[in-house]
Every structure is written in structure tokens, then in C-alpha cells.
Amino acid sequence: MKYLIAGLGNPGKEYENTRHNIGFKVLDALADASNIVFSDERYGWKTEYKFKGRTFVLLKPATYMNLSGKAVNYWMQKEGVGIENVLVVVDDLALPLGSLRLRAKGSDAGHNGLKNITEVLGSQDYARLRIGIGDNFRQGKQVDYVLGEWDKQEKLELPAIIDNSIEIIKSFGTIGVQQTMTFFNKRK
């Protein structure tokens, strides 16, 4: 079985440690823990992670958040991965910091990366792991918050958030989206 795991973010040093790049950060941590390295490929950075007889194609789109669909669609076609085996990892302002919500499908909820993927694929029927980044910003400062770097307290919580996200990715590929949702969506 083959799965495409797309961790969303923006390329470039200026975005590296921002809340919006949590998708990149999760896949980087999984790759580091597994001693695998991303290579610079068409529309992004890609590597393969093997776990329990499954192949996880890990993708960090280099197309910028708002054009993530181009990379996701390209690698789905190139790797022969069906939409039911796609998982997109994204930040979510509507969830408190550290909350993780896996969904089998659904709306973009205002997330431009998900919106573009849905437009390009012509479907909302792909799984997404929403990682709560909180909404601790003043009115009109949403963009600054999302593209801002993690504060000191948030940095302390990141390792557990990332570890739990990696467990969800592994579970998605081994026991499926429904059982993974049942098990993990109840936990913080």
C-alpha cells in the first residue's frame, strides 16, 4: 500500500519556524527520526518512509501554501496514489494550540492550502490532519499571527504536538482513517 502525506507550509528561511509551517515541521521530524532525507523534486521536497509494509510518500510542496494543489495532484498521479490514501497536514486557527483533528474529508474551513487542493483535485474527499495553532491575536492581525514564529511557551509544547501528529500519520496508513479518528480525536 502506498500513501501520500503532504505537509503544508511555505518554502524559504523566513517561513521556517512559523505557525503556518507546522506541516513541514511534522514531516521533517518524521524524516529525522527515521534517518531519511528529503530530495528536491518537482513541485516540492519528497522522500519515502516505510512502516509496517506500507510506503508513505512524504511531500513538502514548494509551490507556496496557496498553490499546494499543484504539487499534491502531481505526486498523486506520479506515485499512483488514490485520493483515499492522501493525508494533508495543516495548521488550524480554529483549534486551540496542540489540538489535533483528523477528518476523512470536508471543507477547507477558510484554509487557503486546503482550498487550492480541493479546487485542483475537484474533490474534498481526502483526509486532513488539522493541527491547532490557537487564535491568540488581535483583530486584523491574523496573517501576522499565522506567519509569525512560535513564542517561547508554544515552543515547549511543539515536541508533543509533533510526536502525536506522527503517530496519527502512522495510524492513518496502518488502521485507516476511521479507526484513527476514533482513537486520536478524543485526545489533546
C-alpha positions as CSV (number, residue, x, y, z in Angstrom):
1,M,0.0,0.0,0.0
2,K,1.2,3.5,-0.8
3,Y,0.1,6.7,0.8
4,L,0.8,10.4,0.1
5,I,1.4,12.5,3.1
6,A,1.5,16.2,2.2
7,G,2.7,18.5,5.0
8,L,1.8,22.1,4.0
9,G,4.0,25.1,4.5
10,N,5.8,27.8,2.7
11,P,9.4,27.5,1.3
12,G,12.1,29.8,2.4
13,K,14.1,30.6,5.6
14,E,11.7,33.5,6.5
15,Y,8.8,30.9,7.0
16,E,10.8,28.1,8.5
17,N,9.7,28.5,12.1
18,T,6.3,30.0,11.6
19,R,3.0,28.5,12.8
20,H,1.8,28.2,9.2
21,N,4.7,25.7,8.5
22,I,3.7,23.1,11.1
23,G,3.0,20.6,8.2
24,F,6.7,20.9,7.1
25,K,7.8,20.6,10.7
26,V,5.9,17.4,11.3
27,L,7.3,15.7,8.2
28,D,10.8,16.9,8.9
29,A,10.6,15.4,12.4
30,L,9.4,12.1,10.9
31,A,12.2,12.0,8.4
32,D,14.8,12.9,11.0
33,A,13.6,10.2,13.4
34,S,13.7,7.7,10.5
35,N,17.1,8.7,9.1
36,I,15.6,9.5,5.7
37,V,16.4,12.7,3.7
38,F,14.2,14.8,1.5
39,S,15.3,15.4,-2.1
40,D,14.4,18.5,-4.1
41,E,12.0,17.2,-6.7
42,R,9.3,18.6,-9.0
43,Y,7.0,20.9,-7.1
44,G,8.5,20.1,-3.7
45,W,10.7,18.1,-1.4
46,K,10.0,14.4,-1.3
47,T,11.1,11.3,0.5
48,E,9.7,7.8,1.2
49,Y,9.1,6.4,4.6
50,K,8.5,2.6,5.1
51,F,6.4,1.4,8.0
52,K,4.7,-2.0,8.6
53,G,4.8,-2.9,4.9
54,R,3.4,0.4,3.8
55,T,5.1,3.1,1.8
56,F,4.5,6.7,2.8
57,V,5.5,9.3,0.2
58,L,6.2,12.4,2.3
59,L,5.8,15.6,0.4
60,K,6.6,19.2,1.4
61,P,5.2,21.3,-1.5
62,A,7.5,24.1,-2.7
63,T,4.6,25.8,-4.5
64,Y,3.7,28.0,-1.5
65,M,0.6,27.3,0.6
66,N,-1.9,28.8,-1.7
67,L,-0.9,26.6,-4.7
68,S,-0.4,23.3,-2.8
69,G,-2.9,21.5,-5.0
70,K,-0.5,21.6,-7.9
71,A,2.1,19.6,-6.0
72,V,-0.4,17.2,-4.3
73,N,-2.0,16.4,-7.7
74,Y,1.3,15.9,-9.5
75,W,2.6,13.5,-6.9
76,M,-0.7,11.6,-6.6
77,Q,-0.5,10.9,-10.3
78,K,3.2,10.2,-10.4
79,E,3.1,7.8,-7.5
80,G,-0.3,6.2,-8.4
81,V,-1.9,7.1,-5.0
82,G,-5.7,7.3,-4.9
83,I,-7.4,10.1,-3.1
84,E,-8.5,7.8,-0.3
85,N,-4.8,7.3,0.6
86,V,-3.9,11.1,0.7
87,L,-3.4,12.9,4.0
88,V,-2.8,16.6,4.2
89,V,-1.2,18.0,7.4
90,V,-2.1,21.7,8.1
91,D,-2.3,24.4,10.7
92,D,-5.7,25.4,12.1
93,L,-6.5,28.7,13.8
94,A,-9.9,27.4,14.9
95,L,-8.3,24.8,17.2
96,P,-6.5,25.5,20.5
97,L,-2.8,25.0,20.4
98,G,-2.0,21.3,20.5
99,S,-5.4,20.1,19.5
100,L,-5.3,17.6,16.7
101,R,-8.3,16.8,14.5
102,L,-8.2,14.1,11.8
103,R,-11.0,14.2,9.2
104,A,-11.7,11.8,6.3
105,K,-13.0,14.7,4.2
106,G,-14.6,18.1,4.5
107,S,-14.5,21.8,3.7
108,D,-11.4,23.9,3.6
109,A,-12.7,26.0,6.6
110,G,-11.0,29.0,5.2
111,H,-7.6,27.4,4.8
112,N,-6.1,28.5,1.5
113,G,-3.9,25.4,1.1
114,L,-6.9,23.1,1.5
115,K,-9.0,25.3,-0.7
116,N,-6.4,25.1,-3.5
117,I,-6.0,21.3,-3.1
118,T,-9.8,20.9,-3.3
119,E,-10.0,23.1,-6.4
120,V,-7.2,21.2,-8.2
121,L,-8.4,17.7,-7.3
122,G,-12.1,18.6,-7.8
123,S,-12.9,16.9,-4.6
124,Q,-13.0,17.3,-0.8
125,D,-12.7,13.6,-0.3
126,Y,-9.1,13.5,1.0
127,A,-8.1,13.2,4.7
128,R,-6.7,16.1,6.5
129,L,-4.9,16.4,9.9
130,R,-5.6,19.8,11.4
131,I,-3.1,20.9,14.0
132,G,-4.3,23.6,16.3
133,I,-2.2,26.7,16.5
134,G,-4.6,28.8,18.6
135,D,-6.0,32.2,17.8
136,N,-4.1,34.4,20.2
137,F,-4.0,37.5,18.0
138,R,-5.7,40.9,17.9
139,Q,-8.4,41.7,15.4
140,G,-6.9,42.3,12.0
141,K,-3.6,40.6,12.9
142,Q,-4.5,37.0,11.7
143,V,-1.9,37.0,8.9
144,D,0.9,38.3,11.2
145,Y,0.0,35.6,13.8
146,V,-0.1,32.7,11.3
147,L,3.1,33.8,9.6
148,G,4.7,34.6,13.0
149,E,7.2,32.5,14.8
150,W,6.2,30.2,17.7
151,D,6.5,32.0,21.1
152,K,8.5,30.6,24.0
153,Q,5.6,28.7,25.6
154,E,4.5,27.3,22.2
155,K,8.0,26.0,21.5
156,L,7.8,24.0,24.7
157,E,4.6,22.3,23.6
158,L,5.7,21.6,20.0
159,P,7.6,18.3,20.6
160,A,4.5,16.6,22.0
161,I,2.3,18.1,19.2
162,I,4.7,16.8,16.5
163,D,5.1,13.3,18.1
164,N,1.3,12.9,18.3
165,S,0.9,14.1,14.7
166,I,3.5,11.5,13.6
167,E,1.5,8.7,15.5
168,I,-1.6,9.8,13.6
169,I,0.2,9.6,10.3
170,K,1.4,6.1,11.0
171,S,-2.1,5.0,12.3
172,F,-3.7,6.5,9.1
173,G,-1.7,4.2,7.0
174,T,-2.0,1.1,9.1
175,I,-5.5,1.0,10.6
176,G,-7.3,3.5,8.4
177,V,-8.8,7.0,8.8
178,Q,-12.0,6.0,10.7
179,Q,-10.3,4.0,13.4
180,T,-7.6,6.6,13.7
181,M,-10.2,9.3,14.1
182,T,-11.9,7.4,16.8
183,F,-8.7,6.8,18.8
184,F,-6.9,10.2,18.4
185,N,-9.6,12.9,18.0
186,K,-10.6,12.4,21.7
187,R,-7.1,13.2,22.9
188,K,-5.4,16.6,23.2
